[in-house]
Amino acid sequence: MHPADALQVFTDGSFDVGSRTGAWAFVVFKGDEQVHAERGTGEGSSNNAFEVLGVMNALSWLETSAAGRTATVWTDSRHVVEGVDHW
């Protein structure tokens, strides 16, 4: 169970093999209210790299802008989840 003021952070990443470019994004909610969102693009080598960038940028924002707050980070990336759980 999460406190009522817990943050919910949703992350994602994408990659286009043809252009070797990708994007990452995250959005932060407190209840039904969006409190923050960020995104970025760049050159890369895989979708996994941009999935990781989405989470890393979200964690960086949490550390600097919401330190001490309870937060749940959501991702659809198996690579990220396995990395956190096993590596």
N, C-alpha and C positions, 0 to 999 in steps of 0.2 A: 504494500500500500504506500502511496506517495502523498506527501503533504499537499494541501490545496494550492500552495504557491510553487510547487515543483515545476520545473521547466521541462518541456518535451522538445527535443531537438531532432529534426528529420534531415537526413543527409542523402546525397546522391552524386553519382558521377556518370559520365558518358564519354565515348571515344569513337571517332570515325577513322577506320583503318585507311581509307583512301587518302585522306588529307593528313593523317597522323596528328590530328588535333583533337582536343577533348575539352570537357567542361566539368566543373564541380559546383555544388551548391549546398547550402544548408539554410533551414528556417527554424526559428525558435518561437515556441508558443508558451504562454502562461495561461492555462485554461483555454478559452476560445480566442484570446487576444494574441495576435502576432507581435512579438517584441523586437525581433531582429531577423534580417535575412542578408546573406552574402552569396556571391557567385564569382567564378573566375574561369578563364580559358587559358589554353596554352598548347604547346606541342608536347607530345609524349609518345609512349610506346605501347600502352595497353589501357583497357577500361579499368583494370584493377588499380592502376596508378591514380586515376581520377577519383575512384571510389575512396581510396585512402586519403587523398587530398581533401575531399569533402569532410571527412571525419576529423582530420588533423586541424583544419581551419575552424571547425566547430569547437573542438576542444580548446584551441587557442583563444577563441572568443570567450568561451566559458571561463577560462583562467583569468583573463584580463577584465572582463565586463560583468561577470556573475560569480566571482569567487565566493566559495562557501555555500552557494545555492545548491539545492538538490536538483539533479537533472537526469533524465533518461535520454540516451542517444539511440536513435533508430536508424538502421541501415538495411538495405536489401542485398548487401554484398556478402556472400559466403566467405570470400577471401578476407574481408575485414573481421568478421565474426570468428573465423578459425584463427586468425592472427592474434586476436585478443585472448581467445580461450586456450590456445595451444602453444603459441610462440612467445 
